[in-house]
Each structure stands twice: as structure tokens, then as C-alpha cells.
Amino acid sequence: MWGVFKVKLAFKQPFGACLTTASRRQKGEQYTPRLPPFSRLATVSVGSTRTFQVTNSGRALLRAAPVPHSAEAGRASMFETVRARPADAILSGDVPLTLPLLARSYLLPPMPATAFADALWPLLSSGPWSRSFAVAPGETARAVEHALRDVMMATTTLRPEAVDVRHLDPERRAYRHLSALRELWCALGDLLPPDLAILRGVLEARAEDVLDPLHVIHDPQDVDLTAIERAVVAELIARHGLPADIAERRAALVATRETCRGVSGTALRQLQLVMLSPQAGRIAQDDSVRVFGLRDAEAEAHVAASLAQRLLAAEPALSPSDIGLLLPAGPTYVPFVREAFARAGLPLSGLPAGQDTRDLAGECLLHLLTCLRPSAPVMARASLLRLALMPWPTDLGLKLSQAAMDGQRQLSRMATFDRRGRALLAQLEKRPTRAHALAELLERVPRLLSPAPTMAEDVAAVAQRIGEMVLVLRTATANAEIPWDDLISHVDVGAAKPEADGPALLGAITVGTDGVPFARPVRHLMVLGFAEGAFPVAPGISPMFLDSEIELIRSQCGLLLPSRAAILSRRLAIFRGQLMTASHSLTILVPYRDPAGASLASSASLCLLARCIEDCEEPERLILDVSGDAWNKALPRAPETKSLPLLPIVVPAMLDLGGNLLALRQDEEGRMRSQSPSRLDKLLVSPLAWLLNELGIASRVWEPEGLDVLTIGSLFHRMAEDLFPAGAALPKEAEIETRLPDLLAAAVRELAPFLMAASWMVERRRLVTEFTAALIAWCRLLATLGAEILGNELSLGGQVLGIPCRGFADSVLRLPDGGVVIVDHKTSSSGARRQRMENGWDVQVEIYRALAQQSAGNPELETKGLAGNTPISVAYHTTRDGTLLLHGPAPARTAPGVEMVYADIGSEALARLDTELRALASGHLNLPEWTMLDVMAKGGVKPYALEDSPLVSAFVRGGDTEDGDDA
């Protein structure tokens, strides 16, 4: 049976990787493809002819992000150990043999118009990889392409006839896979990847095709050359001969490659000599080899810059070009190194860009589909709104995306939009349910995207991908349901494409990368990021051949395919070659934590270093921990603050900021905006948290939607409002049980559409059960009290403590004795709320009562019975235990669950708020004390405001913070 390839997909949080898109060329971010490309072949009937439309998105993926064979094999490029010189050159120098040099030296046939990846893609629907291709087409296509390249480079002719599978057992997997690759090669005809096409052109060139004969210099014993490289070298030698001094040139080439530049007798020299030897001799450690342990990449970069400064200061004759820097592959270290060395005034040569061009078309289509489906997560909507492809300015896109994350639904009211913007927002509000309706909607989208010329290429890519998807949708019947999961799972977000490396500079510190031979010899070499997975990078497991199968193919077919062991050996040799470029010192920096704060182990190559050093049986003994404060003077660097506890600080009692801080937020007419009970509750705990909120600079964390307290509360309020409308008779219990599921489903679609997803089914059922029980209990309580519903979600406004305030009363009741009760529903138990009321620390309903008493002149409120001398009571209804905590005159009737609170429920809170408001009006910001917060906590006030930011909790006076404990 044909096997199914196991393809490793890089799944992440659905939208976590694309939250900060600001422009097509936004830099400095990594992006991992979330899902494979949309690559289903759509069959379209044209008359009597059937044609197959192959997705260009998949082709683009193959073109944009192939893993070069040389990189997978642990090599920097082809012919990296081979030199060349024109046969008739006057000068004696030689240069590396490269593909461009070969192309210039021969009159090669023109390249085919069809790209190799384009031709490969439609052939993968059959073969042992077909089932994997149907599930993960992009990843499978890359895996097959890499395997086919390996087979091609294992031949000496670059022709499929060179692959002879007759000696393999037809029942074995090796035969099935190799023969399938051979058939795939035959189906491609003469088509080859561009680099291999150059090699075959050289092999099959005629005498008259030679433009510039080349002499090649190589080591015949070099085992790292592939079969095709050896064949090309042999053909060049047979065709053009060898230089007269070939023996001397080969000797010089080998000597250069094997030269250990370390000073004789030093640990560095010993390491260079025997690091990879089966029997390594040991030598005492000295200053030529040092291994330091630091916290993370940022600390490493600053220490490396500091060490470079010290080396240059200690040796006046030393040039920055005499110092080398070796970084792990990838963009992680680039921004830290760039910043640290720029701050130190040290130029860098060849620093990788570390910047990626993102696939905006793929992101746009992925977010668009996710926004249109019934269970649309808010993060998809927010991510789409801030994409550079949107038809509004970047700053407005950021504002819209944050508003979406904050739960605002009417985004069209936030600004004045042009025709494109209004139309696009209208399309995003639609929820198509049929395939053809979705197709029509998608067809409109490209015309509504950004008209900016810089976005034209990406908009065209969106239109192309949408066209492919529409083609599939229209093959279904008009009333067919939309296969959302299938559509979204096949949207490709291509891997970010790295931009060009930084410039090569003279007189600058040389930067190299793990896996690439170092550019030039240096006196001092520093290796950063010496952690697990680097130096060298472990080769991946081939989905096509096991190492045992590669050995079988080698012995039976004569094809020298690269095994994992060979790749690892090659990468270790490159790492040793990098270390051999240093003559005076080697400094290795080992990070303890990755950028996310997770612990890291050291590189496995530390064992190879330790076996060269005396008294170092445990490799970790080589590491000198310099992450503590005691080493700051010896190795000065920028302060390490990331993920570390805040150090004790002296917090003043008050900050004088000048001006009226209550007037920071003003309306269009310059009047002070109203405060809400939630803002005043924050002020009660921390004026600093209140200030950050007023300024709009409070911490805003983007995270997937969850069933938090606020969401549950909003849904319950909607149920109470729908089932208990003002002026209507109380519903029957059976009516509550019957209507609530449908009402909740409608509320979920409007307020929390993410709950409609299948993965939230258990939570939806739980909410139905809990809400039904709570509202039946609420109905019984109202009936026992004889209460009448006067209003729901009533808007209240007025002055409290001398400032404008506003709020919404969840429910207003009228009791049989004429008394009015303002009720606030809380989806919690009554314990903490009762404690807070009894100790005088309540804020919310006390403010509601004060506002309700100012209802004179408000017709809506006067009709609800809130005018005149009517006594107004306030209460909290806690849904978890069905308790009504009532403050005010006792009702004429009693009911189970009604508890009277006779204390002055807001005395302490209002007194403290009055003090804080007076200070803010005079420009003073009081900073709280831990002792006061403890008093409030015992009174039932939970200091949630301290969780807004570490900055808020840091600026609390006294207590644990100044004692140095981690609060």
C-alpha cells in the first residue's frame, strides 16, 4: 500500500501571528503559515472540454519559500569548495566556482517559460503522496520537490534514465517512493529547476557553446560534493584541462580549508584541531576559549557589543574587521544585535536583514472568510481592519481594530468613510449561508480594497485567490451550504520571505550565520545563541526516505542521496570551519531563556568543546554564569528588565502633574466627559490606573475571545431584558424554559458570535441551564415581592461628588407599597458583594441612586416613577445563588432570597472618592499604600485595577514592594 506522508504543520493561535500588520512592507516580525493553501482542483466544463484550474497560490508558495537543497544538506551553496579561473587568464588568481560564472562561460539554451513549481503542482494529485497532498498541499509539494531535487543531484546526467530501480525490492517502500519520483521526473520532461538546468546545460554543451573556458581547482578527495557536482567538475576538466600548477593550487586549497589559525598551545588551537576527532586530546582551559551564560538574546547582544568595545580599546592596532560575530539562523537575534552595536557605535558587515515581507493577500483572504462565517472571532475582524490592504489610512485602521477588540459593533459610526470604506464595512456585516451568495460577496471585495499604487500587487493577488475560490463555490448548487472549515483550512498564508542581507562593509565587524561558512579569518570570534537547536541545526526527518532506505538505494542503485547523518556531519564540519577562522580568542554566549521566557538547554556541541578541555567531564562546567548583578561592572550591558521582577523603588505619596486631571477627556464642546461607576471603582483603588485609562494608554492585550465574566454578564442582561420587558406581566416558568434557548442563540450571534462555534457547544448548553435556573428564581422572587418591572437598561446621568457621571440601571422595580428599587444583576455569588456593602465600600448602586434622585425634568425617568419624593432603594441580584441584597426601606412583603443590608453601603467609598477627586482637580495624583489596599480588601474591594499593568502595582507605597519581595 502507498504510504501517507506525515507533514508537520506549524499551527499557532488562530490570529496571534498577524495582529500588528500596518503596511505591506512592515518589518521585524516572524510569521508562521497557519494552514495549507487553498489548492483543490476545480473542474470547469467548457463545451465538451474539461479543463483543470490549478491554484496559483500554491505555485506562488513553491516559488516564494522553497528550502534550497544546499541549505537542507547543510551547505551554503553548490561547489562551495571548488575554485575556478579562466583558462587563458593572465593573472594567477582564482575565484569560487558559482552557477552565474558557469552560465556566463557557456552559451546555454533559453530557460523554459513554465516554472518548475508550476509544472510540478498539478502532477502531485497522484502518487504515494496524493492523500497527503489533499490535506496539506503546500507542505507536501515542498517535501516532494526537495526529494526530487535530491534524486536529480544524485545522478551524473540530470536525466531520469539515470535512476535505475530494478535492483530494489518492488514490495519495499524505498522502491515505491523512488520509482514514483522517477515517474514524476519523466512527466516533467526536460523541465528542471533553474540552477540544475544550468548544470545540465554545461554537461550537454557542444564545443561551440563554450564562451570562456574554465580551469577548475578542487580536492579529488572531497566527499561533500554531490554526484552532479562531481560530474560537472569532471566534464570541465575533460573539456578544458587543468592548469600547469594544479598540484600547488590543490595543495593550497586543501591547506586553506584545514588551516587552524589558533595560536599554538592554546585551548582554541586544540579545539580547532581535535573537536571532531574520534579521540580528542585534552588541554587546560585558558582565556582563548570562554563560555558565558546569560539570560537571553538581548543580554547576549549587549555583552557582545561591550566585549567588542573592550577588545578595540585594549588593542589600538585592532580593526573592527578583526572581530567576528556568529549568530543562529533566523531573525531572532538580528534586532538585538543591531540595536546593541549601534548603541556602541560599532559597524556591522553582512548582518542579516531579519525582516520579512508578509503575504498580505493570504492574510486578507483568511481573515475575510473567518469574519464572514457565523462564529466569527473578534480577533479575525480586528486583524483584517488594520491590514494595509484596507481602503482607509493606517491610523484609522489601528483605531478600528482596537475598537473591535473592545467589543464595539457599529464601526461605521467611528469616522467618515469614503465609498469604498462604507461598502467594505457593510460587506463585513453580512453572514452569507449559501455557496453562491458567498461567491457574489467575495467577488465584490477586491474592488473595495486600497486603491494605493503600492498595494496594487497585493490587491491583484487577493483578486486572483478569490477568483480561484469563487470558481470552486460556483461548481456547487445555488443552495448548497458553505463548507467553511474546508474553505478556511485551504487558505494559504505563505511563509514570510526574507529580504536581502545587509551590506558587506570594509572595516566593520564581520557577521556570520550558523550553517554558512564564515566570510574571512578574524582574530576574535564571538558566538551568540549557543542553545539547543543551533550550532548546528539538527536535520529534519525526511518524509520520503529513512536513512536505512537511503543506504539501500546507495548500495543497490548507486544514487548518493543525502542522509541525515551525512547532513549532520556536514553541518558539524561547517561549524568547525567557522571556529577555525579565529586566531586569538573564541567567546561563546549561552542563553538561559528564549524570547518567550522558556528555559533553554545549551547546544549539543558544548559536549564536543568539553571533551577538548581538562577537568571538564560535565559540559555545563564550561559555562560561567554572568547573568547576575555581580558581573555588571566586568561586563557592562543594557539593563535586563524583560520578565524579571521589578526592583524596589521609592514611591512618593503624591505626584504633582499640574492642571485639572478630571478634564483630560472632553466632548466636542469642550465639556468634561462623564465618569462611569467602573472608572470610579478603578479610581478608588489606584488613581494611577484611572489616569492611564483616561489617557487611553492602559494596557490592551489582544487575545482570543473567551467566556469571561463580562461576556456572561452581557448575555444574562439581554435574557433578563427580553424575558422581563417593562410593563408586562411576569412570564410563566414554562415560557422561560421554552423561549430562553432561542433568545440566547440570538444574543450570542449579536454579542458573542465566537460562542456559535462547535467547540463552544458545552459552554452554550451550560449557559442555557444556568440562565434558566437563575431567571426562574428571579421570576419567583419578583412574584413573591409583587414587584412590577418599570424599565430595563435605563440610562442615568447627572452630578455625583461634583463631577458628571453616567450609568445604566439593569432593572427598575416598583413594589406594592410604591417604593422603587434599582437593581444591578451580577453573575456571581453574594458573599463578596455583601461584605463590600456591609463595610461601606460599595460604589455602583450608590451612584445609581444619586443619579436617579436627579431625574426631575427627564420625562423618560419621571414616567418610570423616579421623580418626586418616592423612596429609592438599591439592590444587587446575584444570579449564582438567587440572592437580592437590598438596601433601603424594607419591602411590605418578604421573599426567600431577599436580604436587607442596613449599613451605610457607600460611606467609606464615597469619602475616599471625594478626596481623590479633589486631588485630581488640583492636578495631584495620589499613590495608594498597601496598608490602605489591605483595609479595602478586608472590606470586600478586590484590587482589580492593580492588574491593569505592572506599572500600576509598582507605584504602590509601603508594604511588600519596598521590602524587596516579588509582589
N, C-alpha and C positions, 0 to 999 in steps of 0.2 A: 504493500500500500504506500501511496505517496504520503510523505510526512507533512505536517503543518508547521511552518516556521514560527518560533516564539520570538516575537518582536517586542522589545522593551520600549514602552511608551512613556514619555515624560509628563505624567499628569500632575497638575497643580490645582490650587484653589481656582474655581471657575474663572474669576476675573482678576485675581490678585496680581497677575503679571502685567496688566495693562492699565493701571489706574491713573497713571500720570502722563498720558500722551498729551503733548502740547503742540507738536509740529511734526511734519514728515521726517525731518532730519534731527529729531530730538536725540540727544546723545547720552552716553553714560549709563545705559540700562541694559540689563540682560533680559531676554525673552525666551521662554521655553515653549515650543509648539504644544498647544493644549490637546489637539485632536488631529487625526489624519485628514488628508484633503478630501474634498468632495470629488470623487472620481468615478462614480458609477457611469457606465457607458449607456448613453441614451440612444435607443433605436428610433429612427425617424423614417417614415415611409415617404418617398418622393416618387410618385407614379408607381412603377413596378420595381424601382430600385431601392434597396435598403442600404443606407449609409450609417456609419457609426461616428458619433461625435465624441472625440477624446478630449478630456479636460485639459486646457492649457495651464490651469492652476497646478496640476500635478507635474506637468512638464517644467513649469517655472520653478517648482520646488527642487526638481532634479538639477536644473541649471544653476539655481541660486546657492544651494548649500550642499554640494557633493563633498564627501570626505575623500580627499585625494588618496590614491593608492600609496603614494610615498609617505603620507602622514600616517596612514594606518599601519604601514610596515615599519614605522619608527625611523623614517628617513626624511631629510629636509627636501630633497629633490632627486631627479634622475641624474646619474653619472656624477654624483657628488664627490667621488674620489678619483675622477678621471680629469686629466688636463689635456689641452689641445693647443696647437699653434699652426698657422698657415704653412703649408709645405714649402712655399717659396719665400718665407719671411726673411727679412734681413736681420731683424733684431732677434735675440735669443730667448726672449721671454715667452711665457705661455699663459693661458687663461683657462678657467674652468670650461669644460665641455657642457654646453647647455643646448636645450631644444631650439631657442632662437638662433644660436650660432649654426646649428645643423640646417635649419630652414634657410638661412642666408647663404649657406655654402652649396646648396643644391637647388636645381630648378625642379621644384616639386609640383605634382598635379594639383589643380584647384580643389579646395575643400568642398564636399557635397553641401547643397543648400539645406538639407534636412539635418537638424541637430541630432546627435546621438541619443540624447534623453528623449526627444520627441518620438523617435523611431522605436525606442525600447518600450515605452509605456504601453502601447496597445497590444504588445506581444505577451504581456505578463498575465493575461486572464486565463492562460492555460499553462500547465506545468506543475511541478511539485509545490510551487509557491502560490498557486491560484487561490486557495482558501485564505491564506494569509493576506494576499493582495486585496481580496474582497473586504477584509476587516480593516487593514491598515495599509492602504496602497502606497502612500509616500514612503513610509519606513521600509516596506517590503521592496519597493523599486530600488531604493538606495542599497539595500543589502544585496540584491541580485546584481546590480550594476558593479558593486565592489568585487563580488565573487567572480563575475565575468572578466573584469579587468585583471584580476589575479591570474586567471586561466590564460588570458591573452599574453600577459607578460611572462608566463612560464613557458611559452613557446619560443622558437627561434625564427619564425616566419611571419607571425601575426596573421596566420591563416587557420581556419577551423580544421582543415585537414591534418594539422599537426597534433590534434588531440585524438589519441587512439585509446579507445576504451575496451578493446577486445579482450585484454588480459584481466579485466576486472570481473568479478562475480556478478552477473545480472541481478541476483537476488539481494545484493548488498546495497545499502544506502549510498555509498560512495559512487557506485556505478550509476544509479538513478539520477543523482544530482549532477554528476559530471556530464553524463550524456544529455541531460536536459539543458545544461549550459551550452554544450556544443551545438545542439539543435537551435537554441536561441541565437547563437553566433551565426549559424548558417542562414537563419531567417533574416538577419540584418544585412546580409550580402557583404558588400565592400565597405560598409559604414563602420567607422571606428571613432573612438574619442579623439579629439583634435591632436592631443600630444602623441598618442600612439600612431595616428595617421602620419605624422612627421617621420616616425621611426620606420614605418613600412615603406614610406616613400624613399627613404635613404637606402633601405635594403634592396628595393626593386628598381633603383635608379639605373639608367644607362650611362655609358661613358660621356655622352654629350650633355647629360644633365648636370654634370659637375661644374660649378661656377668657381669654387675656391677649394682646392684640395687641402685636406687637413691631416696633420700628423697627430696621433693621439699618444699620450703617455699614461699608462696605468700599471697597476700591480697585478700581474697574472694570478697571484695567489689570493687576491681579494675575494673573499667568499660572500661579500654583501651585494655584489652585482647580480641582478636578475638575469634570467636566461636571455631575454630580449636585449638587455643592455650588453651582455657579452657578445651576442650575435652582431649588434651594430658596431661594437668596437672591433671585432674580428673582420667585419666587412670593410671598415675604414682602413685597417692595416693592410688587408689584402689588396685593396684598391689603390692606396696612396703610399704604402710602405711605412717605414719607420725612420725617424731622424738618425743621423750618424751617431749621435751621442746618447742613444736610447738608454744604455746601461747606466750612465751617470744620472740621467734625468729620472729613471725609475728609482734609483737609489736615493736621490734627493727627495722624491715624492714619498717614499716609504719612511725615510728619516724624519721628514716633516710631520708625518702622521703619528709617528711613535715617539716624538721628542717629548721628554718630561722636563719641563722648564723649572721645576722647583730646585732650590739650592741644595746641593749635595749634603747629606747628613741631617736634613730637616724632616720633620714629620710629614710635611707637604710632599716632599720628594718621594718618601716611602709610600705614601698613599697613592700617588700617581703611578708608581711602579707596580705595586702588587695588589691594588684594590680588587681586581677581578681575577687574580691568580688563584688556582686551587689551594696552594699552600702559601699563605701570606705571612711574611716575617713581620715581627712587631718592633716598634721603636718608641722611645719615650716621647710623650706629648710635649710640644713647645708652642711658642707664640705663632708659629707658621700656620697652625690649624686651630681655630677656635669655634666652638659651637655654643650659641647663646639661646636661651629660651625666653620668649616674650609673650605678651598677652595675645596680640592679634596682628593682622596685616598693617593696621595703621601704626602701631608701635614699631613694627619692623621697619617701615619706611622711614620714620623719623630717626631711629637708631642708625640705619644705614647712611642717611644723609649726615648725621653727626660724625660717624666714623670716617666718612669721606672727607669732611672738613678737617678732622684731626690729622688724617694722613697727609693732606695737602699742606697743612700748617707745619707738620713735623719735617717734611722733606721739600725744601724750596725748589729742588730740581724736578719734582714730580709734576706731571701734567695730568689733568683730569682724564685724558685718554689712556693713562696707565692704570685706571681703575675700571673694573668690570662689574656689572650688576646682572645677576641671573634671576629671572622671575619665572614663576609657574605659568603654564599655558592658560590663556583665558584673560578676561578683562578685570578680574577682581582686584589685582594689585596695582593696576595702572593709575587710577585716580589718586591713590595714597602716595605712590612714588612721585607722580607729577607734582603734587602739592608740596610734599616734604622737600624735594630737591629744588623746587622753585623758591621755596622759602629760604633755603640755604644758599641760593644764588649759584647752583651748580647745573651746568647744561647737560642734557642727556642726548645721546645719539642712538637712534633706532628704537626709541620707546614705542611699543605697540600703541595703536590709537586707542584701543579699549573702548571703542564707540561703535554702536551698531545702527544700521538703517532698518527700521521696523517695517513689517509687512502691514501697512495701514489698510490695504484692500481686504486682506484676510480678517483683520481685527474688525473692520466695519461690518462685514457680512456676518461674522459670528455674533457680534453684539446686536445687530439688527434683528436677526432671526430670534435671538433669545428674548429681545424686547417685545416681539410680536406674539409670542406664544402665550397661552393663558396664564401660566405660572411664571411670569417674568420677574426675575430677581432685580432689585433696585440697583445693584452694582453694575449690571449689564447696561441699564439705562444711563447711569451716571458715566460709565466709561465711554459709551457712544457719544454722549453730548459734548464731551471735551476733546474728541478726536479732531485733528486738524482738517479732516475732510468735511466737517460740518459747515453750513453756509452762514456762519456768524464769527465775529472776532474771537481770538483766543481767550481774552479776559472774560468775555461773556460766556464762553463755553465752560470755563472753570466755575463761574458763578452758578450756571445752570446745573452742572454736575453735583456741586455741593448741595444745592437746593434739593435735588433729587435724593441724595443721601440723607438729607434732613427730613424727608417724608413729604415734601411739597409736591402736589399733584398738578396744580394749574400753572405750569411753567410759562405758558404763553402770556401771562399777565406780568411777568417779571421785567420785561423790556419791550421796546418797539422793534418788531422784526420786519424784515422785508418779505417779499412774496415767497421766496424760497424757504426762508425760516419758518413762516407761518404754515406753509404747506407741509414741510417735513414734520413739524411737531404734530400736525393733525394726523399724518400717516402713522406716527408712533403711538397714537392713542387707539388705533384700530386693533381689533383682535379677530383676524380672519379665521374661519373654521374650515373652509374648503380649499382644495388644492388650487383651483383656477382663480379664486379670489386672492390667494396669497401671490400667485403669479402676477396678477394685474397690479397688485400693490408694489411688488418688488420692481416691476418694470418702470414705475414712476420714480423710484428713489434716485437713480444716477442723475436725472435731470435736476434734482433738488440739492445736490451736493455743492461743495465750494466751486465757484467759477474762477478762482485764482489760477493763473498760469502755472504756478509752481505745483499745484495739485492735479494738473491735467492728467499726468501719467497714472497716478493712483486712482483717480476717478474713472479713467478708462479701464483700469484693471478691475474695479468694482463692477462696472457695467458688463465686462466680459464674464466674470464669475456669476453674476446674476443671470446673464443670458443662458449660461450652461444650466443653471438650476431651474430657470423657467422652462427650458426645454424638457427637463425631466418631469416637472409638475404638470405640464400640458399633455403629456402622454397618458396621464391618469384621467378618469372620467371627471366630468364637471363637478359632481357632488362628492367626490372622494375626499375622505378625511385627510388632514395634513399629517404626514409622518414626521412630527417634529424631531423626535430623538434621532431618527435616521438622517434627516437633513443636517442637523447641527453636528452630529458626530462625523459627518463627511466634509465639514468646512475646514479647509486647511489654513492655518496661520503659519506661514513659512518661518523657518528659523531666521533669526536676525543675522544679517550679512555683515561681517566685519569690514571696516573701511581700511584704507591703506595704512601701513606702518608709518611712524614718524620719520622725519628726515634723518639721513646719516650726516653727522657733523664731525668736522675735524676739531681736535682739542676739547672733546666732550667725553663724559663718562659713557662707556660702551654698554648698551643694554642687550642682553640675550634672553632667549626663551627656552624653557625646558623642551627638549626634543629636537632642537635645531643647533647644529654645530656653531660654536662661538666664532664671531667675526674676525678677531685678531688677538694676538697674545697680550696679556696685561701683567702688571706687577702684583696687583692686589685684586682678588676676586671675592665678591660678596654674593651669597646665595640666599634668596628670600623664599619664604613659603615652603620650607623643608618639612612638609607634613604628609600624612598618608595620602596616597593617590597621586603623588608628584615625585619627580626625580628618581625613577622615571614613572610615566603614566602606565598603568597596567594595561596590556592589550585586552580588548574585548573578546568575548566568545563568539566565534563565527556561527551564524545560524545555518551555514551551508555544509561545513566540513569540520569534524573533530580532528584533533592533532593526529590521532591514530589513523584516521582516514587519509589525512594529508600524507602521512608516511607511506601508507599503502599505495596511493596514487604516485608518489615519488618512485617507489620501487617497481611498480607494475607498468606505469605509463611514461616514466621519465620526465614528468612535469614537476618542476620545483616550486610548488605553491608555498607561500609563507605561512609557517606555523606560529602559534602563539609563543612557543619557546624561542623561535628564531627572531620574532619581533621584539620580545623582551630582551633578548641578548643584544640585539642591535641598539635598542634604546639605552641599555646599560653602557654599551660602548660609546654612544654619543655623550652620555653624562660623564664618563671618564675622560673623554676628549675635551669636554668643557673644562673640567677641573685641571687638565694638563696645560691649559693656556696660562695659568697663574705661575709666577716665578717666585714671589716673596711671601704671600700670605693668602690664606683661604678662611673666610669668615662665613659661617652658616648660621642662619637665623631660623629658629623653630617656633612656630606659633602654637599657643596652647588652645586657642579658640578660633572658630570660623566666624564670618561676619554676622551670623545669627546668634552667636554666643555659645554654640555647642562645643563640647570638648573635642580636641583633635589629638590623634596619635602622631608620632614623628614618622618621617618617611622610612620605608623599609630599607633604604640604602644606608641608614645610620648603622645598621649591623655590618655592612661592608667597610665602613670607616672604622668602626670599633675594633675589628679584627686586625687592624694595622697598628693599633696603639697598645702599649704595655699597660698592665694593670687595669684593663677595661673590659672585664668579662661581660658586664651589663652595658648595652649600648647607651642607656639613658644616663650613665655616669659621665658621658662626654658632655652632656648639656649643662651649662652653667646658667642657673636661673637669674635673670636680670630684670624680672618684671616688678620687683619691689621698689619701694621708695629709696632704699639704701644705695641704689645704683644710679639715682638721678644725676648726681654730680659726675660720676665716672662716665655715664652715657647719657648726656642730656638729650631730651626729646620733648615733643609737644605733650601736654598733659593727657593722660589716658582717662577719659571720662565715660566712654561708652560701656554700658552695662555694669558700671561699678557703683557701689553705694556712695551716696553723697557724703562728703566730709562735713564735719561740724562747722557751722557758720554762726557768726554773731548776728542775731536778728534784732533789729531795732523795734521799739514799741510802736512807732508810727513813721510813715513816710509823708513828707510834705511835697505834694505834686503840683500844687497851685491850681487855682480855678475851681469852678463848680464841677465836681466829677459826676453829679447827677444829671448834668446837661450834656453828657457825651453823645447820647442818642437823641436826635431831634427829628421832628417830622418836616414836611415840605415848607411849613410856615414858620419854622424855627422854634417850635414849642417843644418842651421836654416830653419825650415819649413815656408812656405809662410803664410802670413796673408790674410784673405778674407775681402771684404768690410763689411760684417756683424760683424766680430771680431773688425775691426777698428771703426765701428759705436758704439760698446759697449765700446771701449776704450775712445771714445770721451766723453761719459757720465760719466763713472766710471772706472778708472784703476783697482780698486779692483775687480769689476765684470769681467773685462778682465782677470785678474790674476787667479781668481778661474776657469774660463773657460779653460785657458791654462794648469792649473794643473790637469784638469779633475775632480775637486771636486765641481763643480757647482751643485746646487740643481736639482735633477732629479725626478720629480713627476710622478709616474705611475698612469694613469687614462685612462678610456675608450676613444677610438678614437672619435673624433668629427670633424665636418666640420668647421675647423678653417681657418684662412687667408692663412696659408702656404699650406694647402691641396687644397684649391680653386685655389691658385696661380699655384701650380704644374699642376693641371688639365688644367687650361687655357693655360699655356705654351705648354703643349702637343697638345692641339687643334690647337693653332696658328702654331706650327711646322708641324703638319700633313696637315693642310689645306693650308698653305702658304710655300711650300718647296722652297728651294733655286733654282734660275734659271728657275722656272716655271712661266707660265702666272698666273695672278690673277684668283682665282676661281669665278664662277658666284654665285650670291646671292642664286639662287635656289639650286645650288650644296652644298653650305654651309648648308642650311636648311635640305637637304636630307642626307648628309653624317655625320653631327655632332652627331646625337644621337648614331649611331653605333660606331663612333670614341670615344665618351665619355664613352660608355659602356666598350670598350676595355681598355681605360685608367683607368677607375675605377677598373676593375679587377686586373690591374697590380699595380697601385699606392695606391688605397684606397678600397680594397675589402670589407670593412665593409659597404660601401655605397650600396652594392648589396642586402642587407637585405631588407625585405619587409617594415620594419619600417622606412626606409630612402626613400621611394618612392616619397614623396612630395618634398624632397630636390633635388633628382635627376631630377625631372621634372623642378624645379626652375632653376637648373644649365643649363639644356638644353635651357631654354628660355633666361636666361641672357647671356650665352655664344654666342648663335645665334645672338642676337641683337648686342653684343659687337663686334663680328667678322665681321658681315656685315658692321657695322660702320667703322671698321678698313679697310675693303676692299675698301669701298668708299673713305676713306681718302687717301689710297695708290694710288688709281686710279687717284684721283684729283691731287695729287702731282706728278704723273708719276713715282713713286718710283719702283725700282726693288729690290727683295729680294736677297741679296748676301749670306746670311748664317743665320742659327739659332743655338742657344746654342753653340756659338763659344767659345773655351777655350782661355783665355788670361793670359799671365804671364809676369813677369818682375820685375823691381825695382820701388818702389814708396816711396819717402821720405827716401831713403837709406836702405829700407828693402825689402825682396822678397814678392811679392803679386801675387795673382791669382784671377781669376773670370771667369764667363760665361756671355757672351753677349746674351741676349734673341734673338734679331734680329739685323742684319746689313743691312741697306738700301743704295742704290745708287740712287741719284737724277739725273734728266736730265742734270743738269749743271756739273755733275761729282763729286759733293760732296758726302761724306759718312756720314751716321748717325747711331750711335749706340743707339739702343732703348732698354729700360727696361720696361717690362709690369708690371703694378701694378693694382691688382684687388681692386681698391679703387677709390675715387673721387680725384679731382685735387687740392682741397683747401689747405690742409696741405703741400703737396709736392711743390706747387707753392710758398707758404710762405717760405719754407726752402730754395729753390733755390734763391729767390729774396733777402734773407738776408745772403747769402754766407755760409750756413751751410750744403750744400749737400756733400756727401761723395762718393756714389756708382758710378754714371756715370762719375764723375771726375776721379776716379781711373781707370775706364774702358778706358777713353780717354788717360790717361797717359800710360796705358799698351799697348793700340793699337798703339800708336806712337813708340813703341819699337818692332814693328813686322818685322823689316828688318831681313832677314835671315830665316824667318819662311815661308816655301813655302805655307802652307795652308792659312795663313793670307795674304800673298802677292797676292795670286790669288783672294782674296776677295776684293782687292783694298785698303788695309790698309797700303800699303808701299809708300815710296816716300814722296812728298810734298803735297799729297792730303789733303785738309782741312777736319778735322773730327769734326762733330757736335755730340752732345749727346742729348738724349730726354727721357722723361718718357711718356709712353702711359697709361693713367688711364682709365680703362675699364668701370667704372661706368658711366662716363659722356662722354666718347669718345674723350677726350682731349689729344693732343700731345703737351707737354711742351718742346719746342725746344730751345736749347742753342747752338749758333754758327752762321755762316753766314745765312742770310735769304734765303730761297729757291726761285728759279726763279718763281715757281708757288705758289699761295696761295690756301688754302683749309679751309673750315669750320672746326673748332675744333683745328686748329693749332695756338698755342700761343707762341710768341717769348719771351724768357727771356734773357735780355741783361746784367743783373748783373753778376758780377764775382761769380758764383754759389758756389764755394768751398773755397773762400778766408779765411773765418773765421774758417771753419772746418779743412782745411789743416794746417793752422798756429797752431791751438791748438794741432792737432795730432803730428806735428813736435816737439812741446815742450814735449809732453807726451812720445814720442818715445825716445827722447834724455835722459829723466829722467830714463826710463826703462833700457836703455842700460848701464847706470851707476849704476844700482841697486836700484834706488829710485822709490818709489811708491807714487805718489801724490794723496791726497784725496780731492775730489771736495768740493766746497762750494755751499750752497743752493742759494746764490745770483747768482752765475755763472750758475747754472742749470736753474734758473728763466730766465736769459738772453737767454739761449739756447732755452727754451720752447717758449719764445716770438718769437724767430726766426724760430720756426716750428719743433724743435727737441723734440720728445717725449721721456722722460727718461725711456724707457722700461727696461734698464739694472738694474734699482733700484728694479724691481720686481723679479729679479733672486733669492734673498734671503733677509730676514730681516737683515742679517749681512751687506749687501751692503748698504741698506738705513740707517743703524745705523751709518756707518762711513762716514757721510757727515757733513762737518763743518758748524757751524753757523746756523742761522735761527731757525726754529721751534723746532728742536731736543734739542738744548741747553736751550730753554725756557721751556722745560718740557712738551710740548704738544705732544699728540699722533699723530705722523706724518702720 
